[in-house]
Amino acid sequence: MMQCAVFGASGGIGAALVRHLAARDDVALVHAGSRRGAVPQGPKIRPFRFDALDDSLPATCAQIGGPLDLVLVATGRLTRADGSGPEKALRQVSAAGLAELFADNAIVPAMIARAVQPLLPRDRRCVFAVLSARVGSIGDNRLGGWYAYRASKAALNMLCRTIAIEWARTHPLAVVAALHPGTVATGLSAPFQRGVAPDALFTPDISAAALLRVLDALHPADSGGFFAWDGAPIPF
Ligand SMILES: NC(=O)c1ccc[n+]([C@@H]2O[C@H](COP(=O)([O-])OP(=O)(O)OC[C@H]3O[C@@H](n4cnc5c(N)ncnc54)[C@H](OP(=O)(O)O)[C@@H]3O)[C@@H](O)[C@H]2O)c1
């Protein structure tokens, strides 16, 4: 029976991931973490609060206990806390805006990886997956724009790849994956859904189910990869 943790469980996709995991027969417990928002409730769900940008995170994770078979990081943001962005042109790029999105999209998941590392089993398969975004692919960038979001997700992908290399030595059965969830109808994408064809806009439930299918099929040899909701690899 698996023990799972979802960070960002108050988000659209994060909450759906918690619900889907809690409904599975092979899952005993889902630790559902949020910075401030409400998380789904249920007999198998254990809510917790966390702040990944201060020193409290290692103690928070130690309290979760373990071992953790699956850790999902579903945090992230596209616009700034003041609602501005994403940038369409270089003149809209600011140091403060870059710093804010790098913190939320790259630093937060990296600090979570560091804090959960002691809870990951070394003698059996475990999965650490983060929600990245296809627009974070450098090779796939043909449209431009969205500077801070793209660059912070590219940094996240590099952090995951580097973690995967380290854990291949210390946790040989671990799978580290960066995932693109599709375009999903959540608060994050709400202002940008107009140009999206209806069949290309997923509900959080469809995306969560697809992402968990992808993770179930990954092997340690796939660790460090970047995958879309349908399992297709995405170039870095
Ligand atoms: N929706 C899409 O179409 C789409 C497409 C590609 C990639 N993604 C990625 O998927 C992930 C989830 O997105 P979503 O659509 O579910 O967005 P969402 O509904 O806005 O949820 C985002 C979640 O991230 C949390 N969060 C943000 N900054 C945080 C921080 N510093 N510390 C802790 N929690 C933080 C928020 O928590 P609070 O409630 O505490 O603020 C919220 O729970 C993001 O990484 C996003 O980039 C989404």
The ligand as an SDF file (V2000), in Angstrom:
LIG
                    3D

 48 52  0  0  0  0  0  0  0  0999 V2000
   -3.5910   24.9180  -15.6810 N   0  0  0  0  0  0  0  0  0  0  0  0
   -2.8500   24.7390  -16.7480 C   0  0  0  0  0  0  0  0  0  0  0  0
   -3.3320   24.8640  -17.9000 O   0  0  0  0  0  0  0  0  0  0  0  0
   -1.3950   24.3800  -16.6180 C   0  0  0  0  0  0  0  0  0  0  0  0
   -0.6560   24.1710  -17.8010 C   0  0  0  0  0  0  0  0  0  0  0  0
    0.6920   23.8370  -17.6870 C   0  0  0  0  0  0  0  0  0  0  0  0
    1.2710   23.7050  -16.4490 C   0  0  0  0  0  0  0  0  0  0  0  0
    0.5380   23.9250  -15.3180 N   0  0  0  0  0  0  0  0  0  0  0  0
    1.2190   23.8270  -14.0260 C   0  0  0  0  0  0  0  0  0  0  0  0
    0.4810   23.0080  -13.1340 O   0  0  0  0  0  0  0  0  0  0  0  0
    0.7060   23.4540  -11.7800 C   0  0  0  0  0  0  0  0  0  0  0  0
   -0.6260   23.5840  -11.0590 C   0  0  0  0  0  0  0  0  0  0  0  0
   -1.3840   24.5640  -11.7260 O   0  0  0  0  0  0  0  0  0  0  0  0
   -2.9510   24.7570  -11.5260 P   0  0  0  0  0  0  0  0  0  0  0  0
   -3.4960   24.9890  -12.8840 O   0  0  0  0  0  0  0  0  0  0  0  0
   -3.5320   23.6700  -10.6710 O   0  0  0  0  0  0  0  0  0  0  0  0
   -2.9550   26.1420  -10.7650 O   0  0  0  0  0  0  0  0  0  0  0  0
   -3.7360   26.6920   -9.4800 P   0  0  0  0  0  0  0  0  0  0  0  0
   -5.1140   26.1490   -9.4250 O   0  0  0  0  0  0  0  0  0  0  0  0
   -3.5340   28.1570   -9.4980 O   0  0  0  0  0  0  0  0  0  0  0  0
   -2.9060   26.0520   -8.2560 O   0  0  0  0  0  0  0  0  0  0  0  0
   -1.6030   26.4670   -7.9520 C   0  0  0  0  0  0  0  0  0  0  0  0
   -1.2460   25.9890   -6.5820 C   0  0  0  0  0  0  0  0  0  0  0  0
    0.1230   26.3680   -6.3160 O   0  0  0  0  0  0  0  0  0  0  0  0
    0.1980   26.8290   -4.9880 C   0  0  0  0  0  0  0  0  0  0  0  0
    1.3560   27.6990   -4.8300 N   0  0  0  0  0  0  0  0  0  0  0  0
    1.7760   28.7120   -5.6340 C   0  0  0  0  0  0  0  0  0  0  0  0
    2.8890   29.2650   -5.1470 N   0  0  0  0  0  0  0  0  0  0  0  0
    3.1790   28.5800   -4.0010 C   0  0  0  0  0  0  0  0  0  0  0  0
    4.2040   28.6650   -3.0340 C   0  0  0  0  0  0  0  0  0  0  0  0
    5.1820   29.5780   -3.0940 N   0  0  0  0  0  0  0  0  0  0  0  0
    4.1860   27.7990   -1.9890 N   0  0  0  0  0  0  0  0  0  0  0  0
    3.2210   26.8830   -1.8920 C   0  0  0  0  0  0  0  0  0  0  0  0
    2.2170   26.7490   -2.7580 N   0  0  0  0  0  0  0  0  0  0  0  0
    2.2040   27.5880   -3.8020 C   0  0  0  0  0  0  0  0  0  0  0  0
   -1.1130   27.5280   -4.7280 C   0  0  0  0  0  0  0  0  0  0  0  0
   -1.3080   27.5490   -3.3340 O   0  0  0  0  0  0  0  0  0  0  0  0
   -2.0640   28.7180   -2.5390 P   0  0  0  0  0  0  0  0  0  0  0  0
   -3.5110   28.3510   -2.6290 O   0  0  0  0  0  0  0  0  0  0  0  0
   -1.5400   28.6010   -1.1800 O   0  0  0  0  0  0  0  0  0  0  0  0
   -1.6980   30.0070   -3.2300 O   0  0  0  0  0  0  0  0  0  0  0  0
   -2.0760   26.5720   -5.4530 C   0  0  0  0  0  0  0  0  0  0  0  0
   -2.4340   25.5160   -4.6120 O   0  0  0  0  0  0  0  0  0  0  0  0
    1.5150   24.7530  -11.8870 C   0  0  0  0  0  0  0  0  0  0  0  0
    2.8790   24.4820  -11.6630 O   0  0  0  0  0  0  0  0  0  0  0  0
    1.3210   25.1720  -13.3300 C   0  0  0  0  0  0  0  0  0  0  0  0
    2.4200   25.9250  -13.8050 O   0  0  0  0  0  0  0  0  0  0  0  0
   -0.7680   24.2600  -15.3680 C   0  0  0  0  0  0  0  0  0  0  0  0
  1  2  1  0
  2  3  2  0
  2  4  1  0
  4  5  1  0
  4 48  2  0
  5  6  2  0
  6  7  1  0
  7  8  2  0
  8  9  1  0
  8 48  1  0
  9 10  1  0
  9 46  1  0
 10 11  1  0
 11 12  1  0
 11 44  1  0
 12 13  1  0
 13 14  1  0
 14 15  2  0
 14 16  1  0
 14 17  1  0
 17 18  1  0
 18 19  2  0
 18 20  1  0
 18 21  1  0
 21 22  1  0
 22 23  1  0
 23 24  1  0
 23 42  1  0
 24 25  1  0
 25 26  1  0
 25 36  1  0
 26 27  1  0
 26 35  1  0
 27 28  2  0
 28 29  1  0
 29 30  1  0
 29 35  2  0
 30 31  1  0
 30 32  2  0
 32 33  1  0
 33 34  2  0
 34 35  1  0
 36 37  1  0
 36 42  1  0
 37 38  1  0
 38 39  2  0
 38 40  1  0
 38 41  1  0
 42 43  1  0
 44 45  1  0
 44 46  1  0
 46 47  1  0
M  CHG  2   8   1  16  -1
M  END
$$$$
